[in-house]
Each structure stands twice: as C-alpha cells, then as structure tokens.
Amino acid sequence: MKYKKVIGTACLLGLLFSLDASAQVTTLGNNVTIPAEYVGCDAFSTQPLRFSTLANFAHQWRTNNVLRMRLHETLTAQAIGSYTNENLSGNLGIGLFNTANVTRPFTLLRVDNGGNQFSGYRPWHRPGLTITNGTDLGWAFRLSTLMCLPRSGPELSPG
C-alpha cells in the first residue's frame, strides 16, 4: 500500500512539473485589481518580457476596450489603392484607424488621428513614418530612400 502512495505521489509531482509554469498575470483568474499586481515580469526575471503569438495573429493594445495600438501579423500580398502585392507584415499602428480609407498601418510606423487620406501612398513609403489626421497625410523617411527614386519621382518642396 505504501508503495502505491509513493508511486501515485511521484506521478502527480511529475505531472505538475511537466505543465507550463508561466503565467499571464501575478494572480489567478487573469484579473489585475490592485496597483501591486501587473502583467509582465518581475525584477528577478532572467528572461526578457516577450509578447508573442505562435499562430499568425496581430497584437492589439486596448484601453477602456478601445483599440489604441496594433502590430500587424504577417500580411503579404496586400492591396493599398492601386498598388498590389504590398507587404504589411510587422507594421505598427498607433491611433484610431476608424475611417473607410485608413483601417490599418501602411508603413512600418503609422500614427493616425481619424485620417481618411491614403492616396499619397507609394511602395517606397514602407520604411518610413506616416501621420494622418483628417484629410492631412504626412510621411517621414530616410533621405537615402528618396535618393534611389527615378528622376521622375516626387519632388521635395518647402511646406
């Protein structure tokens, strides 16, 4: 009888130690209800805090259940206006993205405040920063990005 208890206890311990020992929050039930509780790693962590999905899903950050920021999943072969086969993978969008024309970030970083302008998009914009607000659209880029454009490309002019 004693042998069965030892074997049973060993099996139970083995099962417990084989389970994933990570947690999403510091309390059971996934509820953070007081300031001392948090989502993330504590000061004694030996690994970086990682946000990850094993499947191809976007990351979304919300406050008051309103989407404030999104990081695209792998999104290849997308259409933006008349440009097809655009790669939007890993683009980060901060802001509203709530108009018919501006529903997601087209560049690696896009900040949106209710913009409805996308017609200025060109494929070489991807490595830049796009800012949209109403009908205004701005784009910041590395000068070397523009230097490799053909002479018939856009011209720079003071605002």
Buried (B, 14 or more C-beta within 10 A) or exposed (E): EEEEEEEEEEEEEEEEEEEEEEEEBEBEEEEBEEEEEEEEEEEEEEEEEEEEEEEEEBEEEEEEEEBBBBBBBEBEEBEBEEEEEBBBBEBBBBBBBEBEEBEBBBBBBBBBBEBBBBEEBBEBBBEBBBBBBEEEBBBEBEEEEBEEEEEEEEEEEEE
